[in-house]
Each structure stands twice: as structure tokens, then as C-alpha cells.
Amino acid sequence: MNEHTDKPRSNSYDAVVIGGGHNGLVCAAYLAKAGKKVLVVERRQVLGGAAVSEETVKGFTFSTFSYVVSLFRPHIIRELDLVRHGLQIIPMETTYNPLPGDKGLVRWADSGKTRDEIARFSPKDASLYPEFGLAMGRLSRFTKNVIDTTAPQPASLDPRELMKMLRLGRHLRDLDPEMRYLNLKLLTMSAVDFLHEWFESEPLVPSMAGSGIIGTFLGIRSPGTAYVLLHHYMGEIDGAFRAWGFSKGGTGQISIACANAAESFGAEIIAGAGVDHVKIRNGRAVGVVLENGDEIKAATVISSLDPNRTFLKLVGERELPGEFVSNIRRYKNRGSSGKVNLALDRLPSFRDGRPGISHLKGDITIAPSVDYVERAYDEAKYGEFSKRPFLNIVIPSLSDPSVAPPGKHVLSAFVQYAPYNIREGAENWPEKRDAFGDAVIDTIEEFCPDIRECIVGKQVLSPWDIEKITGLTEGNIFQGELSLEQLAFLRPVAEWSRYRSPVRNLWMCGSGTHPGGGVMGAPGELAAKTMLGEGGV
Amino acid sequence: MASSVIVIGGGVNGLTAACYLAKAGRDVTLLCEEDSIGGMCATHEFHPGFTSPGVLSDTSMFREWIVRDLRLEEHGLAFEGSSKAAVLGKERRFVLSDDVSETAEEIGRVSKADAGRYREFAAFYERIRPPVERLLNNIPPNIVDPVSGDLLPLLRYGLALRRLGKKDMLEVLRLAPMTVYDWLDEWFENDELKAALALPAVTESYAGPWSPGTNANLLIRRVTAGRGFKGGATALVEALVSAAKGFGIRFETGAGAIAIRPGEGVETTAGDLLEAKTIVASCGPKKVFLEMMRPHELSHRLERRIVNFRTRGLSSQLLLAVDGTISLPGGADRAVIADDLDAIEKAFDPVKYGEVSDSPCLEIYLASQEDPELAPKGKGVVSVMVHYTPYDLRGGWTEEAGEELTRKVIRILEERIPELRDAVVGRKLLTPKDIEQRYGVSGGQIYEGEHALDQLLVRPSPECAMYETPFEGLFLCSGGSFPGGGLTGAPGALAARAVLNRRSRY
């Protein structure tokens, strides 16, 4: 990849994309591929937004924020030829749930092995586990119909929209009644209640339920969290269902591949060039003004930033209808997670006495019981970070030696809950950051007694830090809560869920639009295709 | 030809179903032990000379169309002038009523901005009432396994929604899955107001105000609540019984139902088999399928679904016999103690771990103010619903645990209603376990099933969601059926409609 300057080659474009996160890059790539003259402007020196790899400690490459891939749409990989541009995904094959005083529970890609593991805790659960997987697999195929197209518009009278609703209805009809019932439950129930209809054993339930809360400010007992369980069955790599993986070289490599693809189609990218505001004349976006005062003209302006930042900071309330502004204000961005990245000079040893390291190559969930995870949430609701948090840990260096010096390792812990709005006020996070990092390391220490001796470098990121570095409002990793009232035709707000905005020629393409957050690429792709289809660019 | 019907249970839903069926010419027998007529509204002497109201006492959601259909006013039922609930805040008190301007004025005393917002809030619900009422007052469409006949009502709901206009339609779709916390936060600034509006919406499910979906309960409440009846639940039950007798319903009160034999009849506690082709059960779905039928009669799937139907009771009732009269601001007979939304959430948190909060939230009902016969002259009966208390208290609901909870509640009451100090002469606590035992409701869940979105849309399971069951001639009509628990009469009326729709067979 070329080094990116902060000076554009031209001062006029068909489209300028604000933000060089993966969605902005995907959007730019599609537009460039269609022959448009496109410029991407990124505020940071490094491209990728929340999908970046950074050598924060010398010799160690951290996937600073987003750390696993699964939902990245396979057709985008094909259409943009991302593999040729450097994308390589290493499958993750295990989910490990260590327990105090026990061997813990490992779920393997091999379902027979998983059943044996579960049977240690409950033979009944072991026998239902494959059936559960099958049901979820079928439902996730249905859900893919929803995330791979623009959001249906139930209030629209446009015949095309009505046809689309009908098509979705037909997909729904093709499911058998049992599956439709399951789908309803999945959308509305809590992860714990949903799983308890199938399973009885700790640690299986919290181990599975944990995926339901990632990135949200909800507990595993909160209604609405069951839905995200499906994501674990929706992940697909090379068309294979239920696969999760690491991007070789760290998550940033995905963004680099997208950037390379965009450039190969002729898009131009500048970095270190923050946008100060969107230039608007007579109610139309006509370009952007950079923080350094440079002005870039564009027929179309596309923001991949979150809705709050896009409209309240870069556009400004004066340019927008009052009702739209109040809708954007009530759109919930609730930072709930933090990240602790550790550089280790050796692999820490787990207390469990389990031989080998193959069970450590996937993700490691610290969720020993339902109550443990729920208590972590209860603490956070009132403005404290969890003293004993839920952790999702990966050690990507076990699968991808390129991210650490030989024999050394990178450990990345996704931490929940870390509310952005702590009781003392978000701006006081810097004073709490060390205590937060210690709580995480203390938690890991309960399972890996020697973790502290292994640490040679660390990075602790609170949601306040995530906001500072990436710009994500309140540090919300999904650019807005993925709760039902903020999805599909309501994302980000009613009547503006088709990537357009009330300002003419200003479009959106970030995770704050349908189908939402995660390293999927879908919002960027769907925004570009909608724009091209509707003559928006 | 009239075929005979047995209605099991003499609660509000059982009585309503029986009346509708008899009115349509069916030969109806109501099977119910004498002392449980009224179901969860049934009264009992809890302290010498003092009679309790039932565990369900709020009649403001009883459907007006049922009152009209069954001509209950001719049987002595009269609407109250207004229904009022006092908010007993830490420092300030104000009164919420069904009169919007009066309430807005009261709210104005604590927040000028909220007073105006309340008017808009009430107007919003008034605007969206038609499609929501339409949904709640009809047999629900089968959304899990629709046959072509169900698509039409579904389409009609869709059209009714569209008729609201784009903005309100999208707003209805947005608000239903929300947390009551976020929704009320969008509207109001005053903490006590928000908490008072939220409390009734969250006590029906295993949820606090932070839980998604709780806003659907608030929606249902705001859209269906009207004025209650003079004399409260007792008056409602008396009118229904009188109407039932007028329709010629036979009351079989010597024994209760113990087993259901679909197509044959009902076995009673006295050992008899009362024969009937059609059986309408007003007891909860768990009781019907898991206790009153033989296990081998149920398919594995139905059994699993009914077992999974969530009926975790979360409320206790503390009954107080008091000397002298207690009065609430504005002459209200109800009051709420919940200081803010977080206080409700914090009252819920411990339940998840089998514990009770030190500061439960309270709904107070001056029962004897509405029905003076409950207490001797010059004395009173106060009923307090305590939220939240787990059914499965860690260590069990021992006498000690009950005493501890009672002390906690009385301490809060005395602080907010100083007149209560030294006035309490008798008290009795009904924990969820006691409620289960006394009223026969699974889990002590007074709505016969939690009001969570999945359990409201398909209640209690797909094969039973339209009051019919997989068993020939067996119908359900409790709060465990659509549209849910509380004194609405709706499940009873709609179940009767379902029976009558199957005219040819039953």
C-alpha cells in the first residue's frame, strides 16, 4: 500500500467519502469501480477506523479495537477481489470457557468433541447441542436475506418497497412454523431465557450467552439479547457457515485490502486530513472543508462517521430540520466496552491443567456463570466499570506468528462493561483507566496466575479513549446500539434509513445505517449500490 | 341445539367467558369452589374483622365494550368519577389521574416543562389508540403459522397502522421494543413522574425499566386504561355473577376441578365427572396442561412449550389492618412509591440472584376507601403490592424472611405516610409462594405468565394462541392467553368468541 499524503491531487470530485474506516473504504471502492472519481479523507494517519492494526508496543501488532472477523460479507470479498489485495482469514476453531477449579468448557469446530465436553456438565445439554446448532443455522440463512439488502420500508407506498416486503414475507413463509416461532423468540427474548429453553448447565449457558451482549449496554438477562446469538452461527468465511477467524496481520489488514481495492479502481485516499465541516450551499452538500482549511469540492458527500458526529458536528443543526435533529439526539450511542491489549514475552499458563494449546487458539470467554455476567452488567448500569468484567480474550499470535516476535504473544481482551458515562463523568476516564486495566488483569490472573509476569507492554482503552482515537461517539463500537428500535427501517432514524439524509447530496454509509455494526462491509456496499442505482452520484 | 359447556374457574375471565357463551344460548355450567369466586379478586379475612381485597384490584383496564355487551350496568356496576393515584415522592407529592388537564396541572407543580409534555404524551397515545385497541380487542392472528384466513386480519392491522400516517406509524413500531426507561426519558425530566408512569409497566414481567420490551406494556396500559368501577373489583365480580345468573348459568360450587378429560368433561375434587363436550378453562396454561391433564396426552412439543412459558412471580402483597383512616393527597385511593427509574431497576436487580432489595417499590391501595365493607367502622384496610420479590428466594420464604420483608415495607410506608405510624393493628404478607398457593397461579405470577414481547405476541404457545388447544373442545381463557393478565375481561370475552366461531363443532 502506498503511503497516504494529506493533500488531494485534485480539488473537485464526483464523491468524497468522509472517514477511512472499512465501510467508507468499501463504499469508495464500489463507487470507483463504477467509474466515479472518488476521494476518501481520513483524519488519522492510519486507515481503518475501528478496524486497524497498530504496532503499539515495538514488535507487537495489536488489533487495537475490532479483533475478530466473521460477518464480513463474502460477496464483497469477491466483488472487490479482496483476497488479491491482501485479505487472508485464519479460521478460529474453539471457544474456551475457563472455570475456577475445573478444566472448563471448550467448544470445538468438531461437534463430536464439543458434545463430549458438554456432557461432563450435562448429558442432556450435550444431546440437544447439535439440534440447537441446526436450528440456528437455518435461522441465520433467513437473517442473511435481511442483512444483504437495504432495509424494508413499511411506511412506504412505493410499489418496489411493497414488493420487497412481499419477498421478505415469502422468505418467512418458507420457514416452517417451528422456525418462525423460534425467530420471534430470538428477536425478543433474553439470551439466558432463550438458552434455558434448551440447556441447563453452567458454564454452557453463559459461555453461549456472552456473544449476545458484545457491544451492547444490556445484560445477558435483558430481552433482545438472544438475537445476537445468531451472529455466531452467521459468521461465514469462504461460504462456510459458523466460521470465525482472524485477519492475518491483524484486523487492520481488512481495511488495507479494502483501501488497495479502492485504489486499484482509481479511488484516491488521503490520511491525516480531518474534516472540519461539510460545506453546504442552499441546502445542498457541495464539498468538505478540512481541518487545515483546505476545501474540496464534490458533487456528492458521503459520511461513514456515526450519525451523531456526522449531523451534529460536521453538518450542524442549522442546516437540518428540527425534528431530524431531535431524532438524531435520541439515537442511542452507548459505549459499554473497553479493550485491554497486552504484549506478552511468553504464553501465560492457565490454572486448569488442560494439556496443549489448541484450545487457546480461538476465543476465550471469561463468563463462569450467568450470575457473574449479569452482576458485571448491574454494576455498570449505575456508572461504574465492572470490577469482575465479562471478557472475550484472543491470542492471535498463536495462529498468526506475524503479529509478535518469535516465542512472544499478543493478548487482546475485549472488556464489558465499561460505561462511557461513568458516574464521575466521561472526561474523568483518564483517572480511572489504570484501575480499569487492573480490574481486567486481576480477572485474568484468577485463571492465569502468572499473567503479570508475562506482560511486557500494555494498552488500556476505555470507551472514552475509543471515542478520542476513532471518533466513535461515546466509544460505541457499532456506531449506535443494535437494539430493535434502532435497526432496519429505523436505523439511524425513521424515514432516513436508505443512506440519504435531509441535506441533498449528503449520504451516509457507516455502521450507523442498515444493517449496522461489526466488520461486515454491508453498510458501505449497500450505500454505494443505492447511490449508484438512484443516480445519487 | 345448545350443547353444554363447562367453564372452569370463577375469576373475572371465567365469568366473562361464561356470560358471553350463555348469552349466545349455550347451556353453561361454571365450576368453581364457593370461596374462589372472583379468582384473584376474591376476598378473605386476614385479620379478625378485616377483609382483604384480592391480589388483583385495579379495574381501570376492564374493557368498556364488555360492560356494554353484558349490560353490567344493569347489574349494579357503575364507573368511578375518576381514578387517581398519588405519587409519594421524597419531598413532593402530586396526583396522576385519568383527567389529562388536571394531571398536567399537578405535574406542573414539580416541572413546568413536563406539564406541557404530558399533554402531548397523552395526545400521542390518544392518536395511536385505534390500531392498538383493534389488536388488543380481537382474537390475535396466528403469526407463527398463519393460514390464509389469518392473513386478512394481519393485513387489516397493517392498514390500520398506516392510517396513522407515516410519522406515527413508524413511531409505534419504534416504541414497542424499547425500554420504558429510554422512552420516558425522551419525554420527561422529573424522576418521580417517570418512575410512577413506569412502575405498572415493569411489574408484569421479569424486567426492570432498563429491559427492552417493557415499553410495550406501557403502551398497552396507556391505550386500554380508563376509569375503574365504584366499589372496585368486588363490585365488578358481583355484577358479573349477577349477570351470569341472569343468563341462566348454573354455578357448581360444591367442588373444584381437578382433571380435564377433553371431549368428555371435568373431574371434580368430589370425585365426580361433570360431562361436557366443550370445556373452557380460566386457570393458567401451566395448570391446565401440566396439572389437570394426563402427561401422556400432551405431545412432547406442547409440553416443552408450556414448561418454557415463563411464570416467575415477582410481587408480594402486604395487607394492613389499620386503626383510623388513612388519606392520600387529592383523595386518591392509590399511591406509588418509587423515587426514580434507577430505584425501580435497583429493586429488580437482587431478584436475579434470589434476593430482595432493601428498598422495594410499592403500589399502595386504600381498599376500604373504595369498599368500606372490608373494615369495621372507623378502621381501614390497606393493600400494598411490593416489587420485586423473587418466587425462589434464596433460603426459602421462611417466616423470618417474611418478617424481614414486612419490616422493610412498613419502614418505607411510615416514612412516606406518617399517619400509618402506630395505626397498624394487623398485617399479613402474601409472598409469591403464598399467592401461588392461595390463588392457584403458577409461580405466584398474578398475570398468569410474564408480559414479555414473545409471550404477548404468542400466548401461551402457537398451538394455543387463539384460545383453542390441540384437544377437541378444550379452550383457554385465563390471563395466560392473549392479550394477557390483569382485570381486563378480554381473554374471557375473546375465548368465548373463539368457541362460538367453531359453532358447527361445539
Interface residues (C-beta under 8 A of the other chain):
Chain A: P154 A155 P177 R180 Y181 L184 K185 T188 M189 D193 E197 L218 R221 S222 P223 G224 R330 K332 D371 E374 R375 D378 K381 Y382 S483 L484 E485 F489 L490 A494 E495
Chain B: I143 V144 D145 G158 R162 K166 K167 M169 L170 E171 L173 R174 L175 A176 P177 M178 D182 E186 Y206 A207 W210 S211 P212 G213 R304 N308 R310 D342 E345 K346 D349 K352 Y353 A452 L453 D454 L457 V458 P462
